Amino acid sequence: MDRNTFTGLFLIMIVLAGSFYFFKPTEAELKMESERITADSLKRTGNNAATTKMPAAAQATAPVTPDSNALKGPFGANLTGTEQTTVLENDKLKLTLTNKGGKILSVEVKNEKTYEGKPLILFSGNENKFGLKLNVNGKIVNTNDLYFTSTTNGTGVTMRANYSGDKYLEYFYDLKQGTNNVTFNINLNGFNQLIQGNAITLNWEAILLEQEKSVANEQLYSAPYYKYVNENPDHLNFSKDVKEELTEGKIEWVAFKQHFFSGIIIPKDGFTKGEVEVKVTTAPGQVKWYAANLELPFNQLAAQSYGMSFYFGNNKFSELQKQGHDIEKIVEMGYWPLKYINRFIVLPVFNFLEGFGWGYGLIILVLTVLLKLVLSPLTYKSYISMAKMRILKPEMDEIKAKVGEDNPTLLQQEYLKLYKQVGVNPLGGCLPMLLQLPIVMAFFFFFPNLFELRGQSFLWMNDLSTYDEFVKFGFTLPFIGDHLSLMCVLMTISTLIFTYFNNQVSGATGQMKYIGYIMPIVFLGVLNSYPAGLNYYYFLANMLTFGQQFLIRTMVNDEKIHAILKENKAKPEEKKKKSKFQTRLDDYMRQQQQAKIQGKNTK
């Protein structure tokens, strides 16, 4: 073939390709033609497909037959159609499936309501996506764009998209009674040698809808979670937009976790790798946008199947625990060691008390009383140590007047001598309080993440899982917000009262005295938007601790304590039983003496 012949053929090919491209019917024309054919068909049959009712739990209509002359090639018959829905429901869930994409269009969790009393919808609408991305002969096919044929059979629904001949893609959904789990299977028939590569991608995107009183608080506790096989679950950042590659091993499950509800996908054989992404949304009624692209292995089999399941439901610890796979760990119980305190101590006791059928206000009260009884030995030791320091204060003041404040090192040494003589540990009042601190902090994570408190009222508090709006400002104040929580105010007042009496016991003066009053004011701003149940617990803890100290004060005689201190001071050094603190104190004193001697020798 000479050069001129080749050039001529090449130009003819360009003209033909251009003609095909510029004169082919548009998508709008194809859709219009399809709708015209459908309308003509309906006129002949006298039926309205949009309102046809299906028996039992499903509603579906016959798929639209597209113009076969206009739509040819792979999945050609599934490129256009009319969107129709099928409903699957049981006593727990109501799923609306759509033939467009063959996906779950919306999920309603039955027997649950939003804070405003509306049906609780996890996600809804076509902006939510679920489907496969297939590399078919070099062309990426997104099944979200296909119209499937829907078939209902008992509790299950099959969605099928024909590629050509006996080659088809099929989704199967099944929802049995009494469960929050949806069986989901993917079947690829006849795609061997058509799909390029050794993997296909499952794409899942969802916009989480607002369920609770405060969208800001809901965003604070919402994030995508994932778990590698033989690893603990992990999550993306709670407050930032972020995308993360999952390439460290086989992925056991991925959860679109909201504050109190979740959608979780659990593959039978795991995902080989993937990526998850989260974005904070600002649109009204929306919490966050999640996306996951997860790879499934494709072994070039003539019939390739993937089994998996969904969980759509609440984040109650015991309910998630039934699912297995360590899914219950998406309920945040705090950092180490707080999560172990909550999971193995606080939660079992709470569940035990819940078994009596009491209201949750009473359960929190009894839980706090039991906790204070367990910690009462530490409270007693703390009180006695602070009382000893208070009794020693006159002697410490004398030492201070004698030594002066110009030499703080010498003053501290004289104080340590006094502590050694009377057998007092100056940190004795702090250590028992520090031992109680992990438990106090554990509740800071426990109550905000406790599903059981959601929607539960007590006294004036309509919902213990969120803040009580005793005063609604109508505007936002710095540090406080747009409301004032009465339970938070009561908690702050009780902390101030507790601080006052604690200072009386310890004899605190100077800066330490006033720091104790500043911290409750700081916590007023911090905890004002936290759950009323948490502030209620802190209020009870303060009042019970105050009651414990008042009781101990009536039982303890300061004169007897003073007499014991004098007796210890009068004992010969060799007869004194040394504590660990006193041993360390002796070592410190010797080091100070050696440092003095060395300092003099160098001079």
URNOR-V582894 format. One record per residue. N is the residue number from 1. RES is the residue in three letters. SS is DSSP state (helix for helix, strand for strand, loop for the rest). PHI is phi in degrees with one decimal (NA if undefined). PSI is psi in degrees with one decimal (* if undefined). Layout:
BEGIN
N:RES:SS:PHI:PSI  N:RES:SS:PHI:PSI
END
This chain:
BEGIN
1:MET:loop:NA:122.7  2:ASP:loop:-78.9:176.0  3:ARG:helix:-66.0:-39.7  4:ASN:helix:-65.8:-41.7  5:THR:helix:-61.5:-44.2  6:PHE:helix:-61.4:-43.5  7:THR:helix:-63.4:-40.9  8:GLY:helix:-63.8:-46.7  9:LEU:helix:-61.5:-39.6  10:PHE:helix:-63.1:-41.6  11:LEU:helix:-67.1:-38.5  12:ILE:helix:-61.4:-41.0  13:MET:helix:-62.6:-40.8  14:ILE:helix:-63.4:-43.8  15:VAL:helix:-61.7:-44.8  16:LEU:helix:-63.2:-44.0  17:ALA:helix:-63.6:-41.1  18:GLY:helix:-65.5:-40.7  19:SER:helix:-61.8:-44.2  20:PHE:helix:-61.6:-40.7  21:TYR:helix:-71.0:-47.4  22:PHE:helix:-80.0:-23.4  23:PHE:helix:-107.7:5.0  24:LYS:loop:-72.5:151.6  25:PRO:loop:-66.1:144.0  26:THR:loop:-77.6:167.4  27:GLU:helix:-60.3:-39.5  28:ALA:helix:-62.4:-41.7  29:GLU:helix:-65.9:-40.5  30:LEU:helix:-62.7:-43.2  31:LYS:helix:-64.9:-41.0  32:MET:helix:-62.9:-42.6  33:GLU:helix:-64.7:-40.5  34:SER:helix:-63.5:-42.9  35:GLU:helix:-67.2:-35.3  36:ARG:helix:-63.0:-44.4  37:ILE:helix:-62.2:-42.2  38:THR:helix:-63.2:-43.2  39:ALA:helix:-63.0:-42.5  40:ASP:helix:-61.9:-39.7  41:SER:helix:-64.9:-41.2  42:LEU:helix:-67.4:-36.4  43:LYS:helix:-62.9:-39.8  44:ARG:helix:-68.3:-36.8  45:THR:helix:-89.1:-19.3  46:GLY:loop:75.5:18.1  47:ASN:loop:-110.4:156.0  48:ASN:loop:-114.4:106.2  49:ALA:helix:-66.1:-27.7  50:ALA:helix:-69.0:-20.3  51:THR:helix:-118.2:11.0  52:THR:loop:-66.2:129.9  53:LYS:loop:-96.5:134.8  54:MET:loop:-98.3:149.3  55:PRO:loop:-69.4:165.3  56:ALA:loop:55.9:-130.2  57:ALA:loop:-94.9:7.9  58:ALA:loop:-121.3:149.0  59:GLN:loop:-135.5:117.5  60:ALA:loop:-152.7:159.3  61:THR:loop:-131.5:165.3  62:ALA:loop:-65.0:140.0  63:PRO:loop:-65.8:153.2  64:VAL:loop:-76.2:132.9  65:THR:loop:-88.2:113.8  66:PRO:loop:-75.1:169.4  67:ASP:loop:-70.4:107.1  68:SER:loop:-65.8:-25.1  69:ASN:loop:-74.2:-32.4  70:ALA:loop:-84.9:-30.9  71:LEU:loop:-113.2:103.0  72:LYS:loop:-125.2:160.5  73:GLY:loop:101.6:-175.2  74:PRO:loop:-56.1:131.5  75:PHE:loop:53.6:21.3  76:GLY:helix:-57.2:-41.7  77:ALA:helix:-71.2:-10.8  78:ASN:helix:-108.8:8.1  79:LEU:loop:-81.4:-22.7  80:THR:loop:-130.7:161.4  81:GLY:loop:166.3:-175.1  82:THR:loop:-112.6:129.4  83:GLU:loop:-69.4:130.9  84:GLN:loop:-136.4:152.9  85:THR:strand:-117.4:153.7  86:THR:strand:-129.8:136.3  87:VAL:strand:-107.1:126.7  88:LEU:strand:-114.7:129.1  89:GLU:strand:-150.8:153.7  90:ASN:loop:-135.6:-159.5  91:ASP:loop:-76.6:-8.3  92:LYS:loop:-110.3:-37.6  93:LEU:strand:-132.9:155.4  94:LYS:strand:-130.0:112.0  95:LEU:strand:-105.4:131.0  96:THR:strand:-107.6:115.4  97:LEU:strand:-98.6:149.2  98:THR:strand:-123.3:144.1  99:ASN:loop:-73.9:-15.8  100:LYS:strand:-78.9:104.6  101:GLY:loop:89.5:-12.0  102:GLY:loop:61.6:31.5  103:LYS:strand:-112.0:173.5  104:ILE:strand:-80.7:117.6  105:LEU:strand:-81.0:-39.3  106:SER:strand:-152.9:155.7  107:VAL:strand:-130.0:122.5  108:GLU:strand:-110.9:127.5  109:VAL:strand:-91.1:112.5  110:LYS:strand:-71.4:162.2  111:ASN:strand:62.9:12.8  112:GLU:strand:-130.7:147.4  113:LYS:strand:-128.3:157.9  114:THR:loop:-71.9:174.3  115:TYR:loop:-60.6:-29.0  116:GLU:loop:-87.9:4.5  117:GLY:loop:85.2:12.2  118:LYS:loop:-89.6:162.7  119:PRO:strand:-56.9:140.5  120:LEU:strand:-88.0:104.1  121:ILE:strand:-104.7:122.0  122:LEU:strand:-70.8:-47.7  123:PHE:strand:-156.2:156.1  124:SER:strand:-160.8:145.0  125:GLY:loop:107.9:160.5  126:ASN:loop:-75.7:-8.2  127:GLU:loop:-71.5:-14.8  128:ASN:loop:-87.6:132.4  129:LYS:strand:-121.7:148.3  130:PHE:strand:-157.9:119.8  131:GLY:strand:175.6:-177.5  132:LEU:strand:-100.8:149.4  133:LYS:strand:-111.7:112.0  134:LEU:strand:-112.4:131.0  135:ASN:strand:-91.6:91.1  136:VAL:strand:-101.0:108.4  137:ASN:loop:52.4:42.0  138:GLY:loop:85.9:-3.3  139:LYS:strand:-111.6:131.7  140:ILE:strand:-83.2:119.5  141:VAL:strand:-106.4:123.2  142:ASN:strand:-102.6:114.9  143:THR:helix:-68.7:-13.2  144:ASN:helix:-62.4:-22.4  145:ASP:helix:-92.3:-3.4  146:LEU:loop:-94.1:151.3  147:TYR:strand:-101.8:119.3  148:PHE:loop:-93.1:161.5  149:THR:strand:-96.7:124.9  150:SER:strand:-99.4:134.4  151:THR:strand:-132.8:125.6  152:THR:strand:-99.6:135.3  153:ASN:strand:-143.4:98.2  154:GLY:loop:64.9:-121.1  155:THR:loop:-90.4:3.5  156:GLY:strand:-118.0:159.0  157:VAL:strand:-132.4:132.0  158:THR:strand:-107.8:132.0  159:MET:strand:-115.4:123.9  160:ARG:strand:-127.7:137.6  161:ALA:strand:-123.8:120.3  162:ASN:strand:-85.0:130.4  163:TYR:strand:-83.0:-56.4  164:SER:strand:-178.5:143.1  165:GLY:loop:57.2:-125.9  166:ASP:loop:-94.3:15.6  167:LYS:strand:-97.4:125.0  168:TYR:strand:-154.3:159.1  169:LEU:strand:-111.4:134.8  170:GLU:strand:-136.4:132.7  171:TYR:strand:-110.4:141.2  172:PHE:strand:-128.6:126.0  173:TYR:strand:-116.3:138.0  174:ASP:strand:-141.1:131.3  175:LEU:loop:-129.9:106.3  176:LYS:loop:-83.2:164.8  177:GLN:loop:-70.7:149.5  178:GLY:loop:73.3:22.6  179:THR:loop:-142.3:154.3  180:ASN:loop:-99.7:10.3  181:ASN:strand:-102.5:134.8  182:VAL:strand:-113.8:120.4  183:THR:strand:-73.7:133.6  184:PHE:strand:-136.8:125.3  185:ASN:strand:-125.4:142.2  186:ILE:strand:-114.0:128.8  187:ASN:strand:-123.2:124.7  188:LEU:strand:-113.7:113.5  189:ASN:strand:-112.2:122.8  190:GLY:loop:80.1:18.8  191:PHE:loop:-95.4:1.6  192:ASN:loop:-61.9:138.3  193:GLN:loop:72.9:-6.5  194:LEU:loop:-95.8:-44.5  195:ILE:strand:-81.0:125.2  196:GLN:loop:-85.7:144.5  197:GLY:loop:89.1:179.8  198:ASN:loop:-112.5:21.0  199:ALA:strand:-153.5:152.7  200:ILE:strand:-122.9:157.5  201:THR:strand:-112.0:129.6  202:LEU:strand:-99.3:120.4  203:ASN:strand:-106.2:128.0  204:TRP:strand:-133.2:121.4  205:GLU:strand:-132.0:140.4  206:ALA:strand:-151.5:143.4  207:ILE:strand:-101.3:117.9  208:LEU:strand:-78.5:131.4  209:LEU:strand:-93.8:149.1  210:GLU:loop:-66.5:131.0  211:GLN:loop:-118.2:-27.8  212:GLU:loop:-106.2:-177.5  213:LYS:loop:-66.8:-42.0  214:SER:loop:-120.4:119.3  215:VAL:helix:-67.8:-30.8  216:ALA:helix:-64.2:-43.3  217:ASN:helix:-68.4:-36.3  218:GLU:helix:-66.4:-38.3  219:GLN:helix:-65.0:-32.1  220:LEU:helix:-63.5:-28.1  221:TYR:loop:-112.8:15.1  222:SER:loop:-115.7:132.7  223:ALA:strand:-167.8:152.1  224:PRO:strand:-70.5:137.6  225:TYR:strand:-115.4:156.6  226:TYR:strand:-152.6:160.3  227:LYS:strand:-141.0:126.6  228:TYR:strand:-80.1:151.2  229:VAL:loop:-59.5:133.3  230:ASN:loop:65.9:19.2  231:GLU:loop:-126.3:165.1  232:ASN:loop:-79.2:150.9  233:PRO:loop:-60.6:152.1  234:ASP:strand:-136.0:172.0  235:HIS:strand:-147.1:164.2  236:LEU:loop:-82.4:172.1  237:ASN:loop:-60.5:139.3  238:PHE:loop:-78.4:-22.3  239:SER:loop:-119.7:-7.9  240:LYS:loop:-119.1:157.9  241:ASP:loop:-77.5:125.2  242:VAL:strand:-153.6:150.4  243:LYS:strand:-125.1:137.7  244:GLU:strand:-134.2:132.0  245:GLU:strand:-81.5:135.7  246:LEU:strand:-109.4:93.0  247:THR:loop:-130.3:15.0  248:GLU:loop:-94.6:6.8  249:GLY:loop:154.6:-174.9  250:LYS:loop:-71.0:136.7  251:ILE:strand:-95.0:122.2  252:GLU:strand:-81.3:-37.3  253:TRP:strand:-164.8:162.9  254:VAL:strand:-132.9:133.5  255:ALA:strand:-120.8:131.2  256:PHE:strand:-92.9:86.5  257:LYS:strand:-90.0:125.5  258:GLN:loop:-102.0:-178.9  259:HIS:loop:-54.9:-57.0  260:PHE:loop:-116.2:-0.9  261:PHE:strand:-139.8:155.9  262:SER:strand:-146.3:154.2  263:GLY:strand:-117.3:125.5  264:ILE:strand:-130.1:133.2  265:ILE:strand:-109.2:129.5  266:ILE:strand:-125.5:101.8  267:PRO:strand:-75.7:147.4  268:LYS:loop:-64.4:-41.0  269:ASP:loop:-114.1:10.3  270:GLY:loop:83.7:160.0  271:PHE:strand:-96.4:141.4  272:THR:loop:-72.1:-37.5  273:LYS:strand:-166.9:-179.7  274:GLY:strand:175.1:-167.9  275:GLU:strand:-149.2:145.7  276:VAL:strand:-126.9:150.8  277:GLU:strand:-143.5:148.6  278:VAL:strand:-138.3:141.2  279:LYS:strand:-135.8:135.8  280:VAL:strand:-79.9:126.6  281:THR:loop:-98.3:154.1  282:THR:loop:-112.9:-1.1  283:ALA:loop:-68.5:142.5  284:PRO:loop:-59.3:137.4  285:GLY:loop:80.4:0.9  286:GLN:strand:-115.6:146.6  287:VAL:strand:-102.3:-62.6  288:LYS:strand:-152.0:162.5  289:TRP:strand:-111.2:128.0  290:TYR:strand:-115.6:149.9  291:ALA:strand:-146.4:143.5  292:ALA:strand:-140.6:130.1  293:ASN:strand:-115.7:113.7  294:LEU:strand:-124.0:130.9  295:GLU:strand:-92.4:136.6  296:LEU:strand:-115.4:140.2  297:PRO:strand:-69.9:138.8  298:PHE:loop:-118.2:117.1  299:ASN:loop:-98.1:15.4  300:GLN:loop:57.7:37.0  301:LEU:loop:-87.3:153.7  302:ALA:loop:-65.2:-34.6  303:ALA:strand:-128.1:107.3  304:GLN:strand:-112.3:127.8  305:SER:strand:-126.8:148.8  306:TYR:strand:-133.5:122.2  307:GLY:strand:-101.6:137.9  308:MET:strand:-158.6:178.4  309:SER:strand:-147.8:157.4  310:PHE:strand:-109.2:149.0  311:TYR:strand:-118.9:122.9  312:PHE:strand:-121.9:113.4  313:GLY:strand:176.2:-162.6  314:ASN:strand:-81.5:166.8  315:ASN:loop:-101.0:36.0  316:LYS:loop:-69.5:131.3  317:PHE:helix:-56.0:-47.6  318:SER:helix:-66.7:-34.0  319:GLU:helix:-68.4:-42.9  320:LEU:helix:-68.4:-32.9  321:GLN:helix:-63.1:-32.1  322:LYS:helix:-64.7:-24.9  323:GLN:loop:-72.7:-19.3  324:GLY:loop:75.6:-168.6  325:HIS:loop:62.2:19.1  326:ASP:loop:61.1:26.9  327:ILE:helix:-65.8:-27.9  328:GLU:helix:-61.8:-15.8  329:LYS:helix:-74.3:-3.4  330:ILE:helix:-74.3:-14.2  331:VAL:loop:-79.0:112.2  332:GLU:loop:-69.4:118.4  333:MET:loop:-109.2:7.6  334:GLY:loop:102.2:179.0  335:TYR:loop:-87.8:169.7  336:TRP:loop:-66.0:136.1  337:PRO:loop:-91.9:9.3  338:LEU:helix:-60.4:-39.9  339:LYS:helix:-66.0:-30.3  340:TYR:helix:-74.5:-36.2  341:ILE:helix:-62.2:-45.8  342:ASN:helix:-68.0:-45.0  343:ARG:helix:-72.9:-39.8  344:PHE:helix:-104.4:-8.3  345:ILE:helix:-122.4:-62.5  346:VAL:helix:-65.8:-49.3  347:LEU:helix:-62.8:-46.1  348:PRO:helix:-59.6:-40.5  349:VAL:helix:-65.3:-42.3  350:PHE:helix:-60.9:-45.5  351:ASN:helix:-64.1:-36.3  352:PHE:helix:-63.2:-46.3  353:LEU:helix:-66.7:-33.6  354:GLU:helix:-62.5:-28.9  355:GLY:loop:-64.9:-17.5  356:PHE:loop:-80.2:-8.2  357:GLY:loop:77.5:17.6  358:TRP:loop:-75.1:164.3  359:GLY:loop:-70.6:156.6  360:TYR:helix:-72.5:-24.1  361:GLY:helix:-63.3:-42.3  362:LEU:helix:-69.6:-38.2  363:ILE:helix:-61.2:-44.3  364:ILE:helix:-63.5:-38.3  365:LEU:helix:-62.4:-49.7  366:VAL:helix:-64.8:-39.8  367:LEU:helix:-59.6:-41.8  368:THR:helix:-68.2:-40.8  369:VAL:helix:-61.9:-45.7  370:LEU:helix:-61.4:-41.1  371:LEU:helix:-62.5:-43.7  372:LYS:helix:-67.5:-33.0  373:LEU:helix:-66.8:-41.3  374:VAL:helix:-64.9:-37.8  375:LEU:helix:-89.7:0.9  376:SER:helix:-59.8:-36.2  377:PRO:helix:-59.6:-39.2  378:LEU:helix:-68.2:-38.4  379:THR:helix:-63.3:-40.3  380:TYR:helix:-64.6:-45.7  381:LYS:helix:-62.7:-40.1  382:SER:helix:-62.9:-42.8  383:TYR:helix:-64.0:-45.7  384:ILE:helix:-61.9:-42.2  385:SER:helix:-63.7:-42.3  386:MET:helix:-67.2:-35.2  387:ALA:helix:-65.0:-39.9  388:LYS:helix:-62.2:-41.7  389:MET:helix:-65.6:-36.9  390:ARG:helix:-66.4:-40.5  391:ILE:helix:-68.0:-32.5  392:LEU:helix:-78.1:-10.8  393:LYS:helix:-57.3:-43.1  394:PRO:helix:-57.7:-40.9  395:GLU:helix:-67.8:-36.6  396:MET:helix:-67.3:-35.4  397:ASP:helix:-65.8:-37.5  398:GLU:helix:-63.7:-43.5  399:ILE:helix:-62.0:-41.8  400:LYS:helix:-62.6:-40.2  401:ALA:helix:-68.8:-33.6  402:LYS:helix:-75.6:-46.0  403:VAL:helix:-81.3:-36.8  404:GLY:loop:88.2:169.3  405:GLU:loop:-98.7:1.6  406:ASP:loop:-75.6:-22.5  407:ASN:loop:-120.9:80.9  408:PRO:helix:-62.8:-30.4  409:THR:helix:-65.8:-46.3  410:LEU:helix:-64.5:-40.2  411:LEU:helix:-61.3:-41.4  412:GLN:helix:-67.2:-37.1  413:GLN:helix:-64.9:-38.2  414:GLU:helix:-68.6:-38.3  415:TYR:helix:-61.6:-42.9  416:LEU:helix:-64.8:-35.7  417:LYS:helix:-61.4:-42.9  418:LEU:helix:-63.7:-44.5  419:TYR:helix:-59.7:-38.8  420:LYS:helix:-66.8:-41.5  421:GLN:helix:-65.5:-40.8  422:VAL:helix:-93.9:-7.0  423:GLY:loop:74.5:43.8  424:VAL:loop:-115.3:136.7  425:ASN:loop:-98.4:111.2  426:PRO:loop:-62.6:-19.6  427:LEU:loop:-94.2:4.0  428:GLY:helix:-61.6:-29.4  429:GLY:helix:-80.4:-24.6  430:CYS:helix:-84.8:-39.0  431:LEU:helix:-59.6:-46.3  432:PRO:helix:-60.8:-34.8  433:MET:helix:-68.6:-37.6  434:LEU:helix:-66.5:-34.1  435:LEU:helix:-67.5:-28.9  436:GLN:helix:-81.3:-20.2  437:LEU:helix:-58.0:-42.7  438:PRO:helix:-58.8:-35.5  439:ILE:helix:-70.2:-41.4  440:VAL:helix:-60.7:-42.6  441:MET:helix:-71.6:-31.2  442:ALA:helix:-60.8:-38.4  443:PHE:helix:-67.2:-23.6  444:PHE:helix:-62.5:-28.7  445:PHE:helix:-95.8:-29.5  446:PHE:helix:-66.9:-54.5  447:PHE:helix:-68.9:-41.6  448:PRO:helix:-63.4:-22.5  449:ASN:helix:-106.7:9.5  450:LEU:loop:-88.3:107.1  451:PHE:helix:-61.8:-32.7  452:GLU:helix:-56.9:-27.2  453:LEU:helix:-80.7:-12.3  454:ARG:loop:-63.3:123.6  455:GLY:loop:77.4:3.3  456:GLN:loop:-90.4:128.2  457:SER:loop:-101.8:156.4  458:PHE:strand:-158.4:126.4  459:LEU:loop:54.1:-126.3  460:TRP:loop:-84.6:-6.6  461:MET:strand:-84.2:113.3  462:ASN:loop:-73.4:-27.7  463:ASP:loop:-148.6:112.2  464:LEU:loop:-71.3:-12.6  465:SER:loop:-86.7:-3.9  466:THR:loop:-139.9:176.7  467:TYR:loop:-75.6:153.0  468:ASP:loop:-96.6:128.6  469:GLU:loop:-92.0:83.1  470:PHE:loop:-71.3:-38.5  471:VAL:strand:-127.5:124.1  472:LYS:strand:-107.7:116.2  473:PHE:strand:-74.3:-37.5  474:GLY:strand:87.0:-0.9  475:PHE:strand:-151.2:168.9  476:THR:strand:-105.2:129.4  477:LEU:strand:-102.4:140.9  478:PRO:loop:-59.0:140.2  479:PHE:loop:77.4:-31.8  480:ILE:loop:-100.3:-46.6  481:GLY:strand:107.9:-154.6  482:ASP:strand:-101.5:11.9  483:HIS:strand:-153.6:173.6  484:LEU:strand:-132.8:123.8  485:SER:loop:-88.2:122.7  486:LEU:helix:-64.3:-41.3  487:MET:helix:-65.5:-34.9  488:CYS:helix:-67.1:-38.3  489:VAL:helix:-63.7:-44.6  490:LEU:helix:-62.7:-40.6  491:MET:helix:-60.8:-42.2  492:THR:helix:-65.5:-44.1  493:ILE:helix:-62.5:-43.2  494:SER:helix:-64.5:-35.4  495:THR:helix:-67.5:-38.6  496:LEU:helix:-65.1:-41.3  497:ILE:helix:-64.3:-44.8  498:PHE:helix:-60.7:-41.3  499:THR:helix:-62.7:-41.4  500:TYR:helix:-59.3:-50.8  501:PHE:helix:-70.0:-31.1  502:ASN:helix:-65.3:-39.4  503:ASN:helix:-65.5:-33.6  504:GLN:helix:-65.7:-38.4  505:VAL:helix:-71.7:-44.5  506:SER:helix:-84.0:-18.8  507:GLY:loop:71.6:27.5  508:ALA:loop:-63.0:141.6  509:THR:loop:-137.1:172.0  510:GLY:helix:65.9:-142.0  511:GLN:helix:-64.1:-38.0  512:MET:helix:-60.1:-32.8  513:LYS:helix:-66.5:-41.1  514:TYR:helix:-85.8:-24.7  515:ILE:helix:-60.8:-37.6  516:GLY:helix:-61.5:-26.3  517:TYR:helix:-88.2:-23.9  518:ILE:helix:-76.3:-39.5  519:MET:helix:-59.3:-43.4  520:PRO:helix:-60.7:-34.1  521:ILE:helix:-66.9:-39.1  522:VAL:helix:-62.8:-43.7  523:PHE:helix:-68.3:-24.2  524:LEU:helix:-59.4:-44.7  525:GLY:helix:-70.6:-37.4  526:VAL:helix:-70.7:-44.3  527:LEU:helix:-94.6:0.7  528:ASN:loop:-61.2:-31.0  529:SER:loop:-103.4:9.4  530:TYR:loop:-86.7:164.5  531:PRO:loop:-56.6:143.3  532:ALA:helix:-61.4:-31.9  533:GLY:helix:-61.6:-37.4  534:LEU:helix:-68.5:-47.3  535:ASN:helix:-64.5:-34.5  536:TYR:helix:-62.7:-43.3  537:TYR:helix:-61.8:-47.4  538:TYR:helix:-62.8:-36.7  539:PHE:helix:-62.5:-47.6  540:LEU:helix:-62.7:-41.9  541:ALA:helix:-61.4:-41.5  542:ASN:helix:-63.1:-47.0  543:MET:helix:-66.6:-39.2  544:LEU:helix:-69.2:-38.7  545:THR:helix:-64.4:-42.1  546:PHE:helix:-60.0:-42.6  547:GLY:helix:-64.0:-39.6  548:GLN:helix:-61.8:-46.4  549:GLN:helix:-65.6:-37.6  550:PHE:helix:-63.6:-41.1  551:LEU:helix:-65.9:-43.8  552:ILE:helix:-62.7:-37.9  553:ARG:helix:-63.5:-34.9  554:THR:helix:-73.5:-21.9  555:MET:helix:-91.3:-22.0  556:VAL:loop:-101.8:132.4  557:ASN:loop:-102.8:117.8  558:ASP:helix:-62.3:-33.1  559:GLU:helix:-65.9:-38.0  560:LYS:helix:-66.2:-41.1  561:ILE:helix:-62.6:-41.7  562:HIS:helix:-62.9:-39.4  563:ALA:helix:-64.7:-40.0  564:ILE:helix:-64.2:-40.7  565:LEU:helix:-64.2:-40.7  566:LYS:helix:-64.7:-40.6  567:GLU:helix:-63.8:-42.0  568:ASN:helix:-62.7:-38.2  569:LYS:helix:-67.4:-31.9  570:ALA:helix:-82.3:-15.5  571:LYS:loop:-68.1:144.8  572:PRO:loop:-63.0:150.5  573:GLU:helix:-57.2:-39.4  574:GLU:helix:-72.8:-19.6  575:LYS:helix:-91.5:-6.5  576:LYS:loop:-78.6:132.2  577:LYS:loop:-82.0:115.8  578:LYS:loop:-85.5:133.6  579:SER:loop:-87.3:172.7  580:LYS:helix:-60.0:-39.1  581:PHE:helix:-64.1:-43.9  582:GLN:helix:-65.4:-35.5  583:THR:helix:-62.6:-45.6  584:ARG:helix:-63.9:-35.4  585:LEU:helix:-64.7:-41.8  586:ASP:helix:-61.9:-43.4  587:ASP:helix:-61.6:-42.4  588:TYR:helix:-63.2:-42.8  589:MET:helix:-63.0:-42.1  590:ARG:helix:-62.7:-42.3  591:GLN:helix:-62.1:-37.9  592:GLN:helix:-66.8:-40.7  593:GLN:helix:-63.9:-44.3  594:GLN:helix:-63.5:-38.2  595:ALA:helix:-63.9:-37.7  596:LYS:helix:-64.3:-46.3  597:ILE:helix:-62.8:-45.1  598:GLN:helix:-62.3:-37.0  599:GLY:helix:-63.7:-40.6  600:LYS:helix:-68.2:-40.2  601:ASN:helix:-64.8:-36.8  602:THR:helix:-67.9:-28.2  603:LYS:loop:-73.0:*
END
